[in-house]
Amino acid sequence: MPEAQDAITSLTRIAEDPHAYATSWKEKHQRKVIGTFPMNFPSELVHAAGALPVVVQDDRAPITLGRTLMYEFYCGYARSLTDQAATRKLGVFDAFFLVDHCVALLGAVDAMRFELPEQPVFLAQYTASMDEEWTPPEVRKKVESLQTQLEELCGATISQEALAHSIRLFNRNRQLLREVYDLRRSGRTRITSAQMQMLVKSSMVMDIEEHTAILSGLLRSLQEERATSPNLVRLHLSGHFCHGPRPELLDIIESCGAVVVDDDLYTGFRYISTDVPETGDPVDALTRWYFDRNTNVPCATRAQKNVDWESYLLQSLKHSGAAGVVILMAKFCEPHMLYYPELRKALLRSQVPHLLIETEHEGLPAESIRVRMEAFLEQIRRPAATAAA
């Protein structure tokens, strides 16, 4: 519908140029813009301090000056952050905050400190071992330290009421995005994987109330559609923890005769999977959210005995009816590389077809991926055709 397409186009434009949006917002509101990094930073704290939280995205530009600051065998996201700092593209941000790290991201943050000494970087490292008795109180201390640092930076007191209000706003936004996911899974509307990614990415960089207003209108338009389920292979996309896969890669996957019905991408369902509890102390609620996120959509960067990514993935396939999995692995992403063998074994045991595609910051071997995708989809279709016969 025209209304839906207009909304998607508007959000896509912002998702593709978040710095322009942040600059405009800053000029209009005369308040600070805070850059945050994946995956578990509580943006509600920044909002409650009166600033705009923006998840810093990778940049499509080729790596140039950043090559002198970071090893080539670090992931594309980390190298892009370094290059953006070196080429002075991050000037809109008043500070940077993160609660997770890997070796690559720490290297990028160190390079940013070197290149941008006037823009402070705050690391409140969350404990990755989720089962220890001391982990929840330690994470709570980190949330409190983030609150203190933001209050000092923004010159504002974050009251419990303000934080609770921000939590409700972000929860509402996540709920609306999950409704779009439900519509897509059910086949009641046709929205491409690239479009879905832009809806989520735009929520990472926009004023949350503005995004929710646009999203509410979009959802009404989508619900009015009566799309029939296309005769396409239903797929689940998995992986890409820190940044979004290229839209043209997603387009190739679907142009080969597939429809993506679900995902666990960071710029996808992983980001919006979990709400913050709205009752009780809001700092306790943000602490609880960290643990609930990993229970709902397990991550290879966390250690928790009672959850695992492969079980979650198999359950997701049952829920969505996906017939296969395309695993998108950012090149040199160590957590994903280390966990992939476990995923592969689980998928093989359950006889779930899957295809691994390794992505890079620069260069997309489009025709090679197309040939592999077509062969993969044929692998899925052939047993189904035999069974039908």
VENBEL-V232580 format. One record per pair of residues at least 24 apart in sequence whose ideal C-beta (glycine too) atoms are under 8 Angstrom apart, sorted by the first residue. I is the first residue (numbers start at 1). J is the second residue. D is the distance in whole Angstrom. If there is no record, write none. Layout:
I:J:D + I:J:D
//
This chain:
1:221:5 + 1:222:8 + 1:224:7 + 1:225:6 + 3:217:7 + 3:218:8 + 3:221:4 + 4:218:6 + 4:221:4 + 4:222:6 + 4:225:8 + 7:214:5 + 7:215:8 + 7:217:6 + 7:218:4 + 7:221:7 + 8:191:8 + 8:195:5 + 8:198:7 + 8:199:7 + 8:218:7 + 10:214:7 + 11:198:6 + 11:199:6 + 11:202:4 + 11:206:8 + 11:211:8 + 11:214:6 + 11:215:8 + 11:218:8 + 12:195:7 + 12:198:4 + 12:202:7 + 14:202:5 + 14:205:7 + 14:206:6 + 15:57:8 + 15:197:8 + 15:198:5 + 15:201:4 + 15:202:4 + 15:204:8 + 15:205:7 + 16:198:8 + 18:54:6 + 18:57:6 + 18:201:8 + 18:204:8 + 18:205:4 + 19:89:7 + 19:90:8 + 19:92:5 + 21:205:6 + 21:206:6 + 22:52:6 + 22:54:5 + 22:92:5 + 22:93:8 + 22:205:7 + 23:92:5 + 25:52:5 + 25:207:6 + 26:52:7 + 26:92:6 + 31:154:8 + 32:94:4 + 32:95:7 + 32:153:7 + 32:154:6 + 33:92:5 + 33:93:6 + 33:94:6 + 34:93:7 + 34:94:6 + 34:95:6 + 34:96:7 + 34:97:6 + 34:150:8 + 34:153:8 + 35:90:7 + 35:93:4 + 35:95:7 + 35:96:4 + 35:97:7 + 36:96:7 + 36:97:5 + 36:98:7 + 37:81:8 + 37:96:7 + 37:97:7 + 37:98:4 + 37:100:7 + 37:105:6 + 37:109:8 + 37:242:8 + 38:100:7 + 38:241:7 + 38:242:4 + 38:243:8 + 38:266:6 + 39:100:6 + 39:241:6 + 39:242:7 + 39:266:6 + 39:270:7 + 39:271:8 + 39:299:7 + 39:301:7 + 40:99:5 + 40:100:5 + 40:126:6 + 40:290:6 + 40:293:6 + 41:97:6 + 41:98:6 + 41:99:5 + 41:100:8 + 42:99:8 + 42:143:7 + 42:146:7 + 42:276:8 + 42:286:5 + 42:289:7 + 42:290:8 + 43:170:7 + 43:208:8 + 44:163:6 + 44:166:4 + 44:167:5 + 44:169:8 + 44:170:5 + 44:276:7 + 44:282:8 + 44:286:7 + 45:143:8 + 45:146:6 + 45:147:6 + 45:150:6 + 45:158:7 + 45:163:7 + 45:166:8 + 45:286:7 + 46:97:7 + 46:150:6 + 47:166:4 + 47:169:7 + 47:170:7 + 47:208:6 + 48:158:5 + 48:159:8 + 48:162:4 + 48:163:4 + 48:165:7 + 48:166:4 + 49:150:4 + 49:151:6 + 49:153:8 + 49:154:4 + 49:156:5 + 49:158:5 + 50:154:6 + 50:156:5 + 51:94:7 + 51:150:7 + 51:153:8 + 51:154:5 + 52:207:6 + 54:93:7 + 54:204:7 + 54:205:5 + 55:204:4 + 55:205:6 + 56:81:7 + 56:84:8 + 56:90:7 + 56:93:7 + 56:96:7 + 57:201:7 + 57:204:7 + 57:205:7 + 57:243:7 + 57:244:7 + 58:243:4 + 58:244:8 + 58:361:7 + 59:83:7 + 59:84:5 + 59:89:7 + 61:87:8 + 62:362:5 + 63:361:7 + 63:362:7 + 66:111:7 + 69:111:4 + 69:114:7 + 69:115:7 + 70:107:6 + 70:108:7 + 70:111:6 + 71:107:7 + 73:332:5 + 74:103:8 + 74:104:4 + 74:107:6 + 74:108:8 + 74:332:6 + 75:104:5 + 75:242:7 + 75:330:5 + 75:331:7 + 75:332:5 + 75:333:5 + 75:361:8 + 76:243:7 + 76:330:6 + 76:331:7 + 76:332:8 + 76:359:8 + 76:360:6 + 76:361:3 + 76:362:8 + 77:104:8 + 77:105:8 + 77:108:8 + 77:242:5 + 77:243:4 + 77:330:7 + 77:361:8 + 78:104:4 + 78:105:6 + 78:107:6 + 78:108:4 + 79:108:7 + 79:361:6 + 80:243:8 + 80:361:6 + 81:105:8 + 81:108:4 + 81:109:8 + 81:111:8 + 81:112:7 + 82:107:8 + 82:108:5 + 82:111:4 + 82:112:7 + 82:115:8 + 85:111:6 + 85:112:4 + 85:115:4 + 85:116:5 + 86:111:7 + 86:115:5 + 90:116:6 + 90:119:7 + 93:119:6 + 94:119:7 + 94:153:7 + 95:119:6 + 95:120:5 + 95:121:7 + 95:122:7 + 95:153:6 + 96:120:7 + 96:121:5 + 96:122:7 + 97:121:8 + 97:122:5 + 97:124:8 + 97:146:7 + 97:149:8 + 97:150:8 + 98:122:8 + 98:123:6 + 98:124:8 + 99:123:8 + 99:124:5 + 99:125:7 + 99:126:5 + 99:142:6 + 99:146:7 + 100:125:8 + 100:126:6 + 100:301:7 + 101:125:6 + 102:301:7 + 102:334:7 + 102:335:6 + 103:334:7 + 104:332:7 + 104:334:8 + 105:242:8 + 120:153:7 + 122:146:7 + 122:149:5 + 124:149:8 + 126:290:6 + 128:301:6 + 128:302:5 + 128:303:6 + 129:303:5 + 130:291:6 + 130:294:6 + 130:302:6 + 130:303:6 + 130:304:4 + 131:303:7 + 131:304:6 + 131:305:5 + 131:306:8 + 136:287:6 + 136:291:7 + 139:287:5 + 139:290:6 + 139:291:8 + 140:283:6 + 140:284:7 + 140:287:4 + 143:283:5 + 143:286:5 + 143:287:6 + 144:283:6 + 147:283:7 + 160:281:7 + 160:282:6 + 163:282:4 + 163:283:7 + 163:286:8 + 164:278:7 + 164:282:5 + 166:208:8 + 167:276:5 + 167:278:6 + 167:282:6 + 167:285:6 + 167:286:8 + 168:278:6 + 169:208:5 + 169:209:6 + 169:212:7 + 170:208:6 + 170:276:7 + 171:275:4 + 171:276:6 + 171:278:7 + 172:212:6 + 173:203:6 + 173:208:5 + 173:211:6 + 173:212:5 + 173:215:7 + 173:272:8 + 174:272:4 + 174:273:8 + 174:274:8 + 174:275:6 + 175:275:7 + 176:212:6 + 176:215:5 + 176:216:6 + 176:219:6 + 177:203:7 + 177:215:7 + 177:272:4 + 178:269:8 + 178:272:6 + 178:273:8 + 179:219:6 + 180:215:8 + 180:218:8 + 180:219:6 + 180:222:7 + 181:262:7 + 181:269:6 + 181:272:8 + 183:222:6 + 183:223:7 + 184:261:6 + 184:262:8 + 185:261:5 + 185:262:6 + 185:319:7 + 185:320:5 + 185:321:8 + 187:227:7 + 187:228:7 + 187:229:4 + 187:230:8 + 187:261:8 + 188:223:8 + 188:225:7 + 188:226:7 + 188:227:6 + 189:222:5 + 189:223:8 + 189:225:5 + 189:227:5 + 190:225:8 + 190:227:5 + 190:230:7 + 190:259:8 + 191:222:7 + 192:250:7 + 192:251:7 + 192:254:6 + 192:260:8 + 193:237:6 + 193:250:4 + 193:253:7 + 193:254:6 + 193:260:4 + 193:263:7 + 194:247:4 + 194:250:4 + 194:251:6 + 196:260:8 + 196:263:8 + 196:268:7 + 197:244:5 + 197:245:8 + 197:247:7 + 197:250:7 + 197:265:7 + 197:267:5 + 197:268:6 + 198:247:8 + 200:267:5 + 200:268:6 + 200:271:6 + 200:272:6 + 201:244:6 + 201:267:5 + 203:271:8 + 203:272:7 + 204:267:7 + 204:271:7 + 230:259:6 + 232:257:6 + 232:258:6 + 232:259:4 + 233:257:6 + 233:258:5 + 233:259:7 + 233:323:6 + 233:324:7 + 233:377:5 + 233:380:5 + 233:381:7 + 234:258:8 + 234:259:6 + 234:261:5 + 234:320:7 + 234:321:6 + 234:322:5 + 234:323:5 + 234:324:8 + 235:259:7 + 235:260:5 + 235:261:7 + 235:322:6 + 235:323:7 + 235:324:5 + 235:325:7 + 235:326:6 + 236:260:7 + 236:261:7 + 236:262:5 + 236:263:6 + 236:264:8 + 236:313:7 + 236:316:6 + 236:317:6 + 236:320:6 + 236:322:4 + 236:324:7 + 236:325:5 + 236:326:7 + 237:262:8 + 237:263:4 + 237:264:8 + 237:265:6 + 237:268:7 + 237:325:8 + 237:326:5 + 237:328:6 + 238:263:7 + 238:264:5 + 238:265:7 + 238:313:6 + 238:325:6 + 238:326:7 + 238:327:5 + 238:328:7 + 238:343:8 + 239:264:8 + 239:265:7 + 239:327:5 + 239:328:4 + 239:329:5 + 239:330:8 + 239:336:6 + 240:265:5 + 240:266:6 + 240:267:7 + 240:328:5 + 240:329:8 + 240:330:6 + 240:359:7 + 241:266:5 + 241:270:8 + 241:299:7 + 241:300:7 + 241:301:7 + 241:330:7 + 241:333:7 + 241:335:7 + 241:336:7 + 242:266:6 + 242:330:7 + 242:333:8 + 243:267:7 + 243:330:7 + 245:328:5 + 245:359:6 + 246:359:7 + 246:364:6 + 248:364:6 + 248:366:7 + 249:328:8 + 249:357:7 + 249:359:7 + 249:364:6 + 249:369:7 + 252:366:6 + 252:369:6 + 252:370:6 + 252:373:7 + 253:326:6 + 253:369:8 + 253:373:6 + 255:370:8 + 256:370:6 + 256:373:4 + 256:374:5 + 256:377:6 + 257:374:8 + 257:377:5 + 258:373:7 + 258:377:6 + 261:320:5 + 261:321:7 + 261:322:6 + 262:316:6 + 262:319:7 + 262:320:4 + 262:322:6 + 264:297:6 + 264:309:8 + 264:312:7 + 264:313:7 + 264:316:7 + 265:328:7 + 269:297:7 + 270:297:5 + 270:299:7 + 273:297:5 + 299:335:8 + 300:335:4 + 300:336:6 + 300:338:7 + 300:339:4 + 301:335:5 + 308:342:7 + 309:339:6 + 309:342:7 + 309:343:6 + 310:342:6 + 310:343:5 + 310:345:8 + 310:346:4 + 310:347:8 + 311:346:7 + 313:343:7 + 313:346:7 + 313:347:8 + 314:346:6 + 314:347:8 + 314:350:6 + 314:352:7 + 317:352:6 + 323:353:7 + 323:380:5 + 323:384:8 + 324:352:7 + 324:353:4 + 324:354:6 + 324:355:7 + 324:376:7 + 324:377:8 + 324:380:5 + 325:352:6 + 325:353:7 + 325:354:4 + 325:355:8 + 326:354:7 + 326:355:5 + 326:357:6 + 326:373:8 + 326:376:8 + 327:354:6 + 327:355:7 + 327:356:5 + 327:357:7 + 328:357:6 + 328:359:6 + 329:356:6 + 329:357:7 + 329:358:5 + 329:359:7 + 330:358:8 + 330:359:6 + 331:358:5 + 331:359:6 + 331:360:5 + 331:361:8 + 353:379:6 + 353:380:5
//
